[in-house]
Amino acid sequence: MALTTAAQSRTSFDLKSASLPVVAVVLKTTDAAQFAADLAERVADAPGFFDNDPVLIDLAAVREAEAPIDFAAIVAELRSRSTLPVAVRGGSPAQMDAARAAGLAAAPDAPPARAEAPAAPVQEVVREVIREVEVEVVREVPMPGPGTVVVDKPLRSGQQVYARGADLVVMAVVSFGAEVIADGNIHVYAPLRGRAIAGARGNTEARIFSTCLEPQLVSIAGIYRTTETELPADVRGKPAQVRLDGEKLIIEPLA
């Protein structure tokens, strides 16, 4: 009997390495109040953007800063936005010590970029999104990994669809005041008259496609354009795609 009890004790759990997806917050200021204000302003317009996501705070951009960082305030602000700050990387020794004192684990620095290819973009939390109407109905589609979400009904003003971790395909009109969001690409095989936000979590390779491009706003990885700047005649109301070239949105006809 004693041997059986010992065996059960030894097998009550296993220890294994694991890789988990995290959102990297690239800190660009040591001012916690400024960070809180910017975060509140920019993510308030994207309901459902965070869903208790683990967060890693990247300090590479402020590593040389002399001003101390109030990690307790930053952690509290992130937690209030439905995120779970768990680790920090890239800071000076003093910054890393202060972060550990605030309960954050030290993560390895990001690997350097390879010479033959650009480094993968860091997923920044900062997003530039404009909201003109309050969302009335939210349909969030969680996805465990890469995939595609298909919507075959028209989206009226005030409705929103978010394809988390996936591409989004819409087979009907996206009306003025409606919003489609995807972590991957967005395809609209109908008039796109509302807002389309692709690469919502920092994917700069994401694109937006529509058979009739008439949007209020298009955005890829936080770079956006609104109807305040009129679309060129060769794409307005016609089949077109939106992509990123560096920090610039390119809107061009579909061949």
C-alpha positions as CSV (number, residue, x, y, z in Angstrom):
1,M,0.0,0.0,0.0
2,A,2.8,2.4,0.8
3,L,4.4,1.8,-2.6
4,T,1.1,2.6,-4.4
5,T,0.8,5.9,-2.5
6,A,4.3,6.9,-3.4
7,A,3.8,6.1,-7.0
8,Q,0.6,8.2,-7.1
9,S,2.5,11.1,-5.5
10,R,5.3,10.9,-8.1
11,T,2.7,11.0,-11.0
12,S,0.4,13.7,-9.7
13,F,1.9,16.2,-12.1
14,D,4.5,16.6,-14.9
15,L,7.0,19.4,-15.6
16,K,7.3,20.3,-19.3
17,S,8.4,23.3,-21.2
18,A,5.7,25.3,-23.0
19,S,5.4,28.1,-25.5
20,L,2.6,30.5,-25.0
21,P,1.4,33.4,-27.2
22,V,1.9,36.9,-25.6
23,V,1.3,40.5,-26.6
24,A,4.5,42.6,-26.4
25,V,3.9,46.1,-25.1
26,V,6.8,48.2,-26.4
27,L,7.2,51.0,-23.9
28,K,8.3,54.3,-25.4
29,T,8.1,56.5,-22.4
30,T,9.1,56.2,-18.7
31,D,6.1,58.4,-17.8
32,A,3.5,56.0,-16.4
33,A,0.7,58.6,-16.5
34,Q,1.4,59.4,-20.1
35,F,1.4,55.7,-20.9
36,A,-2.0,55.2,-19.1
37,A,-3.5,58.2,-21.0
38,D,-2.3,57.0,-24.4
39,L,-3.4,53.4,-23.7
40,A,-6.9,54.5,-22.5
41,E,-7.4,56.7,-25.6
42,R,-6.2,54.2,-28.2
43,V,-7.7,50.9,-27.0
44,A,-11.0,52.3,-25.8
45,D,-12.0,52.4,-29.5
46,A,-11.5,48.6,-30.0
47,P,-13.8,46.7,-27.6
48,G,-12.8,43.1,-27.1
49,F,-9.2,43.8,-28.3
50,F,-7.8,42.1,-25.1
51,D,-9.1,39.0,-23.6
52,N,-6.9,38.4,-20.5
53,D,-3.9,38.2,-22.9
54,P,-0.5,37.6,-21.3
55,V,1.7,40.6,-21.7
56,L,5.4,41.1,-22.0
57,I,6.7,44.6,-21.4
58,D,9.6,45.5,-23.8
59,L,11.9,48.2,-22.5
60,A,14.4,48.3,-25.4
61,A,13.2,51.7,-26.5
62,V,13.7,53.3,-23.0
63,R,16.7,51.3,-21.9
64,E,19.0,54.4,-21.8
65,A,16.4,56.6,-20.1
66,E,17.5,58.1,-16.8
67,A,14.1,58.6,-15.3
68,P,12.8,55.7,-13.2
69,I,9.7,53.7,-14.4
70,D,6.8,53.1,-12.1
71,F,6.2,49.5,-12.9
72,A,3.5,49.1,-10.3
73,A,1.4,51.8,-12.0
74,I,2.0,50.4,-15.5
75,V,1.1,46.9,-14.4
76,A,-2.1,48.1,-12.7
77,E,-3.1,50.0,-15.9
78,L,-2.5,47.0,-18.1
79,R,-4.5,44.7,-15.7
80,S,-7.4,47.2,-15.9
81,R,-7.4,46.7,-19.7
82,S,-8.0,42.9,-19.4
83,T,-4.4,41.9,-19.8
84,L,-2.1,39.9,-17.6
85,P,1.4,41.4,-17.3
86,V,3.8,38.6,-16.6
87,A,7.3,39.5,-17.8
88,V,9.7,42.2,-18.9
89,R,12.7,42.3,-21.2
90,G,15.3,44.6,-22.8
91,G,15.8,47.0,-19.8
92,S,18.8,48.3,-18.0
93,P,19.9,46.4,-14.9
94,A,18.2,49.0,-12.7
95,Q,15.0,48.8,-14.7
96,M,15.0,45.0,-14.6
97,D,15.5,45.1,-10.9
98,A,12.6,47.5,-10.5
99,A,10.4,45.3,-12.7
100,R,11.2,42.2,-10.7
101,A,10.4,44.1,-7.5
102,A,6.9,44.8,-9.1
103,G,6.4,41.0,-9.6
104,L,7.4,40.7,-13.3
105,A,9.6,37.9,-14.5
106,A,12.7,38.6,-16.5
107,A,12.4,37.3,-20.1
108,P,15.3,36.9,-22.6
109,D,16.0,39.8,-24.9
110,A,14.5,39.6,-28.4
111,P,17.0,37.9,-30.8
112,P,18.8,40.3,-33.2
113,A,17.5,40.6,-36.7
114,R,19.1,38.4,-39.3
115,A,21.1,40.3,-42.0
116,E,19.3,38.6,-44.9
117,A,15.8,39.3,-43.8
118,P,14.1,42.0,-41.7
119,A,13.1,41.1,-38.2
120,A,9.6,40.2,-37.5
121,P,7.6,43.2,-36.3
122,V,7.0,43.5,-32.5
123,Q,3.3,43.4,-31.7
124,E,2.7,46.8,-30.2
125,V,-0.3,47.6,-28.2
126,V,-0.6,51.1,-29.5
127,R,-3.3,51.3,-32.1
128,E,-4.6,54.3,-34.1
129,V,-8.3,53.6,-34.6
130,I,-11.2,56.0,-35.0
131,R,-14.7,55.3,-33.8
132,E,-17.7,57.4,-35.1
133,V,-20.6,55.4,-33.6
134,E,-21.0,53.3,-30.5
135,V,-21.0,49.6,-31.1
136,E,-24.4,48.1,-30.7
137,V,-23.8,44.4,-31.3
138,V,-20.4,42.8,-30.9
139,R,-19.7,39.4,-32.4
140,E,-16.2,38.2,-31.4
141,V,-15.1,34.9,-33.0
142,P,-12.3,33.3,-30.9
143,M,-9.9,31.1,-32.9
144,P,-7.2,28.8,-31.4
145,G,-4.8,29.4,-34.3
146,P,-4.6,30.5,-38.0
147,G,-8.0,30.0,-39.7
148,T,-10.8,31.8,-41.5
149,V,-14.1,33.2,-40.3
150,V,-16.8,33.6,-42.9
151,V,-19.7,36.0,-42.5
152,D,-22.5,35.6,-45.1
153,K,-25.0,38.2,-43.8
154,P,-24.9,42.0,-44.2
155,L,-23.5,44.0,-41.4
156,R,-25.5,47.1,-40.5
157,S,-24.4,50.3,-38.8
158,G,-23.2,49.7,-35.2
159,Q,-22.4,46.0,-35.7
160,Q,-18.9,44.6,-35.3
161,V,-17.2,41.3,-36.2
162,Y,-13.7,40.5,-34.8
163,A,-11.9,37.4,-36.2
164,R,-9.4,36.8,-33.4
165,G,-6.3,35.0,-34.7
166,A,-7.8,34.5,-38.1
167,D,-8.6,35.9,-41.5
168,L,-12.1,37.3,-42.1
169,V,-14.2,36.8,-45.2
170,V,-17.5,38.8,-45.6
171,M,-19.8,37.8,-48.4
172,A,-22.3,40.7,-48.0
173,V,-22.2,44.5,-47.6
174,V,-20.4,46.1,-44.7
175,S,-22.6,49.1,-44.2
176,F,-21.6,52.6,-43.1
177,G,-21.0,52.5,-39.4
178,A,-20.3,48.8,-39.2
179,E,-16.8,47.5,-38.4
180,V,-14.9,44.4,-39.4
181,I,-11.6,43.5,-37.5
182,A,-9.2,40.6,-38.1
183,D,-5.8,39.7,-36.8
184,G,-5.1,38.5,-40.4
185,N,-6.5,39.5,-43.8
186,I,-10.0,40.9,-44.5
187,H,-11.8,40.0,-47.7
188,V,-15.1,41.7,-48.5
189,Y,-16.9,40.3,-51.6
190,A,-19.4,43.2,-51.6
191,P,-19.3,46.9,-50.9
192,L,-17.1,47.9,-48.0
193,R,-18.6,51.1,-46.6
194,G,-17.8,50.8,-42.9
195,R,-14.5,50.4,-41.1
196,A,-12.0,47.6,-41.8
197,I,-9.1,46.9,-39.5
198,A,-6.7,44.1,-40.6
199,G,-3.6,43.0,-38.8
200,A,-5.2,44.1,-35.5
201,R,-2.4,42.6,-33.4
202,G,0.5,43.9,-35.4
203,N,0.6,41.8,-38.5
204,T,2.1,44.1,-41.0
205,E,1.7,41.5,-43.8
206,A,-2.1,41.6,-43.5
207,R,-4.2,43.0,-46.3
208,I,-7.7,44.3,-47.0
209,F,-9.5,43.2,-50.2
210,S,-12.9,44.4,-51.4
211,T,-14.8,44.1,-54.7
212,C,-16.2,47.6,-54.0
213,L,-14.0,49.8,-51.9
214,E,-15.9,52.7,-50.3
215,P,-14.7,52.6,-46.6
216,Q,-15.0,55.1,-43.8
217,L,-11.7,53.8,-42.5
218,V,-9.1,51.2,-43.4
219,S,-6.3,50.2,-41.0
220,I,-3.4,47.7,-41.1
221,A,-1.3,47.1,-38.0
222,G,-2.3,50.5,-36.6
223,I,-1.6,52.5,-39.7
224,Y,-4.9,54.0,-40.9
225,R,-6.6,56.2,-43.4
226,T,-10.1,57.7,-43.2
227,T,-12.5,59.2,-45.7
228,E,-11.2,62.7,-44.9
229,T,-8.7,61.8,-47.6
230,E,-10.7,60.9,-50.7
231,L,-9.7,57.7,-52.5
232,P,-8.3,58.0,-56.0
233,A,-10.8,57.4,-58.8
234,D,-9.1,54.2,-59.9
235,V,-10.0,52.5,-56.6
236,R,-13.0,54.3,-55.3
237,G,-16.0,52.0,-55.5
238,K,-14.0,49.4,-57.5
239,P,-12.2,46.2,-56.7
240,A,-9.1,47.1,-54.8
241,Q,-6.7,46.0,-52.1
242,V,-5.0,47.8,-49.1
243,R,-1.5,46.8,-48.0
244,L,1.4,48.3,-46.0
245,D,4.6,49.5,-47.5
246,G,6.8,50.4,-44.5
247,E,4.7,52.9,-42.6
248,K,2.6,53.9,-45.6
249,L,-0.8,52.4,-46.6
250,I,-0.9,51.5,-50.3
251,I,-4.4,51.3,-52.0
252,E,-4.3,49.9,-55.5
253,P,-6.7,48.3,-58.0
254,L,-7.1,44.6,-58.2
255,A,-6.0,43.2,-61.5
